[in-house]
Amino acid sequence: MVYALGYLVDTNILLRLSRRDDPQHQLVKQALHTLNGNGVDLYFTLQNIAEFWNVCTRPLDRNGFGLSIGEVRQCVEPIERTMTLLPDNVQVYSAWRRLIVDYNVHGVQVHDVRLAAIMQVYGVPHILTFNQADFMRYTHLQAIHPSHVTR
C-alpha cells in the first residue's frame, strides 16, 4: 500500500477507466477512488492523452475503440478535470535524453522513458500501471499495479 506524494496515471489505466465493459474497469476505478480518498495527487501528460486519443479513434479492426472525435473529447474531459497535467519542457527533454542514454533505451521503450523523465523532473515517485515491468529499470520511480492500491 503506497500513497505518498503523487501518481502519474499510465495510458493503460486511462483506457480501462474509459471502458465500463473492460474486465479491469472496476479495479482501475477502485484504485483511483482509493488514491483520491487518501489525498493523493493524480497526474497525466500530453503523451498519455495522445496515446489515449490514438487508441480511442483507431478503427475497431485495427485494435482501437473506433470512437468519434466528439466521443473521445468527452472521455478526455474528466481526466483533465480530475487530474493535473505535467507539461513537457526543456528540463523534461534533458532528463529524457540523459535517461535514454544511461539506460540504453531503444524501440518502443522510448515512450516509457519519456514518462520516467517527466516523473523525475516533477518529483512524482509513482506510476499507476498494468505494465510494471516496463518501468523496473528506473530507480527514481515505483511502478504500482492497481491491485496493490488498497484502502
N, C-alpha and C positions, 0 to 999 in steps of 0.2 A: 504494500500500500504506500504509494509515493504521491505526495501532494504539493510539495514545496514549490514556490515561485510561479512557474508557468509551464504551459504545454503548447507546443506547436501541434496543430491537428493535421495529420497527413491526409493527402488526397483520397487514399483508400477508405479512410474514416468518413470523410465528407460524402463520398459517393454512396456508401452504405446508409448513411443518415438520410439521404435524399430519396431512398427507395424503400418504402414501407414493406414491400414484398420481399426484400432481401432477407435471407435467413439470419444475417448478423445485425439487422437493423436494431432490434431491441437491445442487444448487447452494447452497441455503439451509443444508442440513446441513453441507456442507464449509466454508462461510463461518463459521458459528458454531463449528465444530470448530477452525478456524484461529485465530479470535479467542480462544477458550478456551485453546488451546495456547500462545498468546502472553501469557497472564495478563491479558487484557482483561476488565474488569468488564462484565457484561451486565445491562440494566435493563428493566423493564416498568412500566406504570402501570395504574391502575384502568380508565382509558379503553381501553387495549389489550385488557384482559380482557373488558370489557363489549362491545366491538365483536366480539371473537372469539366470545363466547358468542352474540351476536346471529346471526352468520353460521352458526355450528355448529348452532343449534337451529331456524333458519328452515327451512321445508319446501323440498325439492328444487325444486318447481315455482315457488318464489319466489327462486331463485338462492341457496339455502342448502345446507347439508350434510345436513339432516334427522336430526340425531343426537338421542339422548335426553339428558336431564339427566345421567344416570349416565355416559354416554359422554363428554360434554363435560367433566365433572368429572375423568375420567381423563386427558383431554388437557391440562387446565389444571395438574394437579398437578406434572408435570415442569417446567413453566415456573416455577411457584412454588418448586420445589426447586433449580433451577439458575440462576435469575436473581434480582435484587434488586428489590423493589417500591419505587418512588419515590412516596410518598403525596402526595395533594393537601393543601394547607394555605393559610393566608391569604396567604403570600408568592406562592404559585402563582397564586392569584386575582388579586392585584395585578399580577403580571407579565403574566398573560393579558390583563387589562383594558388595560394600557399598550400591549402589542403589537397588540392588535386595533384600537386607535385609530391608533397610529403607522403601521401598515401597511395601514390601511383594509380590513380583512378582513371579508368577508361570505359568506353562503351556506355551502356545505359545507366551505369552507376554515376555518371556525371550529374544527373538530375538530383540524386540523393546528396551528393557533396554540396550542391548549391543550398539545399535546406540546412545542412550541417553548418555551412558558413554563416547563413542568416542567424541561426541559433547562437553561434559563437559571438557574433557581433552584438546581438541584442541581449546576450546573457540568459537565454531561455534554455534551461537544462534538460527538458524532457520533450520527446515527441511521442504522441499517441498514434500508434501504427499497428497494422497487422503484419508488417514486414520488418520485424525486429532485426533479423539477420543483416538486412541492408545497411544498418547503422552501427553495427557492433564495432567496427574499426575506429570510430570516432570517440576518443576518450573523454571529450568535453561534454558529451551528452549521454542520456539514458533513453533507450527506446522502450516504451511501455505498451504492452498489448492491452486492449480494452478489458479483457477478462481479469487483469491484475489490478484494475481500479475497483475498489470495493468501499462500502460505507465504513 
